[in-house]
Amino acid sequence: MANSSLKARIARLGPVRAVDRVASGSPAKLVLSPGVDRAGLKTVSAALELARHGIPLLKAKRALEEMIARGRAYVRLPVVKDSAALVQTLGALGIRAAIADPPAQVDVRAIRERTGLTQEQFALRFRIDLDALRNWESRRREPDPMARCMLHVIDYDPAHAEDALAAAGG
């Protein structure tokens, strides 16, 4: 009897919808947030769109649930052919999406100068090796992706970046 009950419940769900996956592309990280009109969110279509780009449908569903609950969610998609088209498609489904990669390039000198600090002060305040800072500013070396993210945070809000480092005991 329990098996027939389960069969009946599954039958009510209807046929399983096949996901037409994107054949080729590059990985991409997205940050998702609800659009202005939360009533206009098309979460089922959005989950299917995310699944088309290589993640399991359940993972897409959970990312969208997190987005609704917390206001933001991050997801890594293994196969994205056209990032701009994906962002546009998700926008039509009521979801604001943006590529969550670190900035490709960063003007370290401009960031430091906006803080009004010397190289030595900047390096001490933000726990950066002084030689690395000098190499970045003279463009002999480029900051790695993690350093670019940190520099972006410093540029956006230097006081909170400094507070976070102080709180961490670093």
C-alpha positions as CSV (number, residue, x, y, z in Angstrom):
1,M,0.0,0.0,0.0
2,A,2.8,2.4,0.8
3,N,4.4,1.8,-2.6
4,S,1.2,2.6,-4.4
5,S,0.8,5.8,-2.4
6,L,4.4,6.8,-3.3
7,K,3.6,5.9,-7.0
8,A,0.5,8.1,-6.9
9,R,2.4,11.1,-5.4
10,I,5.2,10.8,-8.1
11,A,2.6,10.5,-10.8
12,R,1.0,13.7,-9.6
13,L,4.3,15.5,-10.1
14,G,4.1,15.0,-13.8
15,P,6.8,14.1,-16.2
16,V,10.4,15.0,-15.4
17,R,11.6,17.9,-17.4
18,A,14.9,17.3,-19.2
19,V,17.4,20.1,-18.8
20,D,19.0,21.2,-22.1
21,R,22.5,21.7,-20.9
22,V,25.0,24.2,-22.4
23,A,27.5,22.2,-24.4
24,S,30.7,24.3,-24.0
25,G,32.0,27.3,-22.2
26,S,34.1,28.5,-19.3
27,P,33.4,28.4,-15.6
28,A,31.9,31.5,-14.0
29,K,31.0,32.6,-10.5
30,L,27.8,34.7,-10.1
31,V,26.3,36.6,-7.3
32,L,22.5,36.5,-7.4
33,S,20.0,38.8,-5.7
34,P,16.3,39.3,-6.0
35,G,15.2,42.0,-8.4
36,V,13.1,44.9,-7.3
37,D,9.8,43.1,-7.9
38,R,10.0,40.0,-5.6
39,A,6.5,38.9,-6.7
40,G,7.9,38.7,-10.3
41,L,10.6,36.1,-9.4
42,K,10.4,33.1,-11.6
43,T,12.4,30.7,-9.4
44,V,11.6,27.5,-11.3
45,S,12.7,28.9,-14.6
46,A,15.7,30.4,-12.9
47,A,16.7,27.1,-11.4
48,L,16.4,25.4,-14.8
49,E,18.5,28.2,-16.3
50,L,21.2,27.7,-13.7
51,A,21.1,23.9,-14.2
52,R,21.6,24.4,-17.9
53,H,25.0,25.7,-17.0
54,G,26.2,22.6,-15.3
55,I,25.0,22.4,-11.7
56,P,22.5,19.9,-10.4
57,L,19.0,21.2,-10.2
58,L,18.9,20.7,-6.5
59,K,22.0,22.9,-6.0
60,A,20.3,25.6,-8.2
61,K,17.2,25.4,-6.1
62,R,19.2,25.8,-2.9
63,A,21.1,28.7,-4.2
64,L,17.8,30.5,-5.1
65,E,16.4,29.7,-1.6
66,E,19.5,31.2,-0.1
67,M,19.1,34.3,-2.3
68,I,15.5,34.7,-1.1
69,A,16.3,34.1,2.5
70,R,19.5,36.2,2.8
71,G,19.1,38.6,-0.1
72,R,22.2,37.3,-1.9
73,A,23.7,34.0,-3.0
74,Y,26.9,32.9,-4.8
75,V,27.0,30.1,-7.3
76,R,29.8,28.6,-9.4
77,L,28.6,27.5,-12.8
78,P,30.9,25.0,-14.6
79,V,29.8,25.9,-18.2
80,V,28.9,29.4,-19.3
81,K,29.1,30.2,-23.0
82,D,28.0,33.9,-22.8
83,S,28.0,35.6,-19.4
84,A,26.2,38.7,-20.6
85,A,23.4,36.7,-22.1
86,L,23.1,34.6,-18.9
87,V,22.9,37.8,-16.8
88,Q,20.2,39.2,-19.1
89,T,18.2,35.9,-19.0
90,L,18.2,35.8,-15.2
91,G,17.2,39.5,-15.2
92,A,14.2,38.7,-17.2
93,L,13.3,36.1,-14.6
94,G,13.5,38.7,-11.8
95,I,17.0,38.0,-10.6
96,R,19.9,40.4,-10.6
97,A,23.0,38.6,-11.4
98,A,26.6,39.8,-11.6
99,I,29.9,38.1,-12.3
100,A,31.6,37.5,-9.0
101,D,35.2,37.4,-10.2
102,P,37.9,39.6,-8.7
103,P,38.6,42.7,-10.7
104,A,40.9,41.9,-13.6
105,Q,43.2,44.8,-12.9
106,V,43.6,47.1,-10.1
107,D,45.4,50.5,-9.8
108,V,47.2,49.9,-6.5
109,R,48.8,53.4,-6.5
110,A,45.5,55.1,-7.0
111,I,43.9,53.1,-4.2
112,R,46.7,54.0,-1.8
113,E,46.6,57.6,-2.8
114,R,42.9,57.8,-2.2
115,T,43.6,56.7,1.4
116,G,46.1,59.5,1.8
117,L,48.7,57.1,3.1
118,T,52.4,56.6,2.2
119,Q,53.5,53.2,0.9
120,E,54.9,52.4,4.3
121,Q,51.7,53.4,6.1
122,F,49.5,51.6,3.7
123,A,51.5,48.4,3.9
124,L,51.5,48.5,7.7
125,R,47.8,49.4,8.1
126,F,46.6,46.7,5.7
127,R,49.2,44.0,6.5
128,I,50.8,44.0,3.0
129,D,54.4,43.3,2.4
130,L,56.1,46.6,1.5
131,D,58.1,45.1,-1.3
132,A,55.0,43.5,-2.8
133,L,53.2,46.9,-2.6
134,R,56.1,48.6,-4.4
135,N,56.2,45.9,-7.1
136,W,52.5,46.3,-7.7
137,E,52.6,50.1,-7.9
138,S,55.6,50.0,-10.3
139,R,53.8,47.3,-12.3
140,R,56.7,44.9,-12.1
141,R,54.2,42.4,-10.6
142,E,50.4,42.0,-10.6
143,P,48.5,41.2,-7.4
144,D,47.1,37.7,-7.3
145,P,43.3,37.3,-7.4
146,M,43.0,37.2,-3.6
147,A,45.1,40.4,-3.2
148,R,43.0,42.1,-5.9
149,C,39.9,41.3,-3.9
150,M,41.4,42.7,-0.7
151,L,42.6,45.8,-2.5
152,H,39.0,46.2,-3.9
153,V,37.6,46.0,-0.3
154,I,40.2,48.5,0.9
155,D,39.3,50.9,-2.0
156,Y,35.5,50.5,-1.2
157,D,35.7,51.0,2.5
158,P,39.2,51.4,4.0
159,A,38.0,52.0,7.6
160,H,36.0,48.8,7.7
161,A,38.9,46.9,6.1
162,E,41.2,48.1,8.7
163,D,38.7,47.4,11.5
164,A,38.3,43.8,10.2
165,L,42.0,43.2,10.1
166,A,42.4,44.7,13.6
167,A,39.6,42.5,14.9
168,A,41.3,39.4,13.4
169,G,44.4,40.3,15.3
170,G,46.4,40.4,12.1
